[in-house]
Amino acid sequence: MNRCRQNLRLTPEKNTLLFSVASCQCISNVPSAILLSQFTTNYPDLLVGVNIGGVGTLIASLASLITFREYTKHNPGKTGYYVGMFSLFNFGFLIVLTAFMLLYKTF
């Protein structure tokens, strides 16, 4: 249990994985990787975190924004449906992947 608590301390150097996942939800994953690389030397966790962070919000990845634009261009009346389904699946996937990696790091 102590090991789990140590992994959940919220400092950029101590928990690069969570910081990188969270930052990708506000800015895209590539700029987030570049920004956070200036504050950590834990590059393995940074790379895993920004890859996991590419799911979640629409702005977490440029590919998600391109897909959204194309979908709404071809299905103009279904924007709300797309955002709802996208968010449901992506946030579920984000939670599962993040939890898996946090558990993986404890062993």
Secondary structure as UniProt FT lines:
FT   HELIX           2..7
FT   TURN            12..14
FT   HELIX           16..24
FT   TURN            25..26
FT   HELIX           29..36
FT   TURN            37..39
FT   HELIX           43..52
FT   TURN            53..54
FT   HELIX           58..60
FT   HELIX           62..74
FT   HELIX           76..78
FT   HELIX           79..106
//
